[in-house]
């Protein structure tokens, strides 16, 4: 089945810096890609989603890049601020079923 | 907008006990999911339900049962709680099984003594 690897597990940046999180997946037929944010003690909040026919999407300081050739998905937080500190998860869904598979998460700390 | 409500928020049980978690959504979504999250780790899919009256096993279904009582509710039962088990169980829903966009509840934290 689909395997998703996410890196880095921990990321510390200063306020105003960029933070980049990368996921790689195994199933080339993967159709749907999403990023979620989890704050302490809470559930996951959907940040952005892209379909497999989209290479790049930008929204409110977030950029998602999809490289289908390398099976790599990335999330770039431009100009991170302390309120962005949380755990971030990528998630993918293939075309052959309805399971949504999550990466292992990246704990981001943005210091002032 | 809508909301997903999980009850209880905290559940403490004894070894061998059967424990049930409940999830309600008012999005009118077709698909619902149960995930388990262990401390510092990712999410593992336990069960999901594509539509009302459907039930599908995930990767971690052993030791669990699930029931989609109606479109808005999806419950999860730990059939025999394991001692020292501690995890957060997350319920989610999506408009359809095709979207891949999940909306999550706040989670139910299980502790087994």
Interface residues (C-beta under 8 A of the other chain):
Chain A: X1 X6 X31 X32 X33 X34 X36 X41 X42 X43 X44 X45 X46 X49 X89 X91 X92 X93 X98 X99 X100 X101 X102 X103 X104 X105
Chain B: X4 X31 X33 X35 X40 X41 X42 X43 X45 X48 X50 X56 X58 X59 X90 X92 X94 X97 X98 X99 X100 X101 X102 X103 X104 X105 X106 X107
